[in-house]
Amino acid sequence: MSQFDLVVRLPGMAETAVGWSLVDPQTGLVSDRGELSVAPPPLEGVRRALYVLPARDTLVRRLRLPARREQEARQAAPFALEDEMASELADTEVVVGPADGQGCRIAVAASRERVETWRRIAMQIGVRPAHAVPEAWALEAEAGDLILADLGGDVLFLNRCDSGPVCGRIEAALVRRMLPTLVDTARPEHLVLSPALPVPGTDKEWQPRDIRGLPAFEADIAVSRLESATLGALPFLLGSRFSSQADWVRHLQPFKRVAGLARAGLALFVVLALGEGAFLRTQSDQIDARAEEAFRAAFPEVTRVVNLDAQLRQRVQARGVSGQSEFLRLAGVMSRVLDESDDLRIEAMRYDSAVATLGVSATYADFASFEAFSVRAREAGLIVEDGGARQTDDTLSGEFTVRFP
């Protein structure tokens, strides 16, 4: 079966259309394309989703941050970009990728409102793994220090020099004024540009070593050619849950629904039992005595019966569910907690019916992520017992158990 890359063009601030293309990475051909609101993309054979971020709505920079840990980098990045942001810091989502060999990281900033819209689109499509790719990364496969691509008047650029912006899009009305400034700031030795673009005037004291034309390219196909290593250097703007091919939150959704049905069935049982008890209490003392006798037989630990209805309710709630039903109830609560835990990725889960405990293996960026998950779990009525963690590259791999009190 052929495998495809799903390339999705996310909408900008003034846009609503979400275009998609299915690209065969082996042939480099687009096999299908469409618009999400008209027809969702066919997902059979799709190996990954590549969400293209509109350059007008994102700020992309290469930062060298004084941080030894991922958490420190995430905390420092917003302040490093604050002066360049179009919106207030509180209204802006800033994410950073892993450090490269020189200690530099790719940082991406965008309006928090816009990012939430993009995440909803990714959740609707539901393909994993998924990557948020800056629009200009379509030029990544081209060799050169500064690559300039004509997009029907606008200019898309990718800058590999040590100075100037990393990438972006210059609107047609600003090209004549901004393009020479960009080239003079970057000072590339090897300049690559579309044949339709004029060679920008440069400082007389400096000239590029060579200038060559950019071959015609289709952006969606170029994005599909990006290697996993290139994509791995980008930050997870859509959330860490999309970095894994296995969607554990979605896997737990059926258990959440079954757990809801189990709770409804238990509630119905209690209602029927209480209703029957109410009916029996209207009958003779003999029937009351039989009801009490049945209650004592079901709950022999009870030595004194004062209020049969109330004691029956307490006994049923105290015993709850067990075995497979206990797992369903635990899985349902766990699923709700994971819905709010983007920074923690589940790798494996094991249920021990003997002690009604769910053993979990997970990865997370730092201990703060695990602590935030633990707080949400406790608020949901779960007990989380940490089994220890070990450092692996830039992430932590931990073991813990989850159970009801």
C-alpha positions, 0 to 999 in steps of 0.5 A: 500500500502506498504511503502519503504525507498529508500537507495542511495549510493552516489559515491566517488571521483573516482566513477561514479556508483550510487547504490540504494535499496528499503527497506521495513522497516516493514519486513527489506527486500530489495524488489528491487535494481539497478544502477541509470544510468541503471534504475531509482528506482521506486518511488511509495510507497517511503516514504523517501530517504536516501543518504549514504555518502561515508566515504572516501570523508566525514569528520564527527565530533562531535563539541561543538561550542561556539554558541548560534544561528544556524548562529554562529554555521555555521560560527564557524564550518569550522574553528574548522575543518580546520586542519583536512580537506583534501582540502582548506577551500574555496573548502570545504562544511561544515554543522552542525546539531542542538545542542543536550542536551549537546550542541554538534553538528554533523558536516559534511565536504566534497569537494564542488565539490563532494557535488554539484554532490550529490545534482544533483543526489538528484534533479534527483531522486526528493524524499522528505524528504531526508537525507544525512547519513554518511556511518558509521551511519549504525551501529547506531542501535548497542549498544556499545561505539565503533563498528567495522565492517568488510567490506571485508578488510576495517573497518567501525567504529562508536565511541560514546566515548568522544575522537577520531573521530566520525566515518569513514572507515579504508582502509584494508592496514592501519587496522593493524596500525590504529585500535589499535591506534583508540581503545587506543584513544577512550578507550571504555568500551564496544567494539563491532566488527565483528567476522572476525576482530582480537581483537586489542592490547590495552594499558596494563594499560587499557582494555575494560570492555567487548568485543562482536561480531557484528551480520552480517548486511546489510548496506542498511537495517541497514540505513533504520532502522534509526529513524527520531530522529536520522536522525534529528540530522544530518545536511542537506548536500543536502540543506534544501529544501530536509527536507520538504516533500512538494517541493514548488519549484517543485509545482511552476514549472508548473506556471513558464511554464504557465507564460512563455506561457502567456508572449509569448502570450502577445508578440505575441499580441503586434507583431500582433497589431503592424504588423497590424498597420504598414499595415494599415499605408500604406493605406489611411488616413481614415484607419489611422483615424480609427486606432487612433479612436480604440486606443483612445477607448481602452485607453481613458486616452490618450489625445494626439496621436503622435506615435500610434505604440509606444503609443500602446506598452507602454499602453499594457506593462503598463497594463500588465496582470491581475487576473489569468495571474498576479498570473501566472507571479508572481508565475513564478518569485517567482519560479526562486527566490526560486530555489536559496534560499536553506535556506528558506522553504515555508510552505504555499502561498495565492494569493489575486487577489484584490491587486495582492499580494502573501502572504507567510508563510515560515521558515528559520534558521535566519534573514540573510537567509530571507534578502538574499531571499529579495535581490534576490527577489528585483533583480528579480523585486519583492517587499517583505514586511516583516510581522514579524517572531517568534522564534520556537526552532532553526528556525524562522517562518515568514510571508511576502508578494510578489508583483510587483511594 
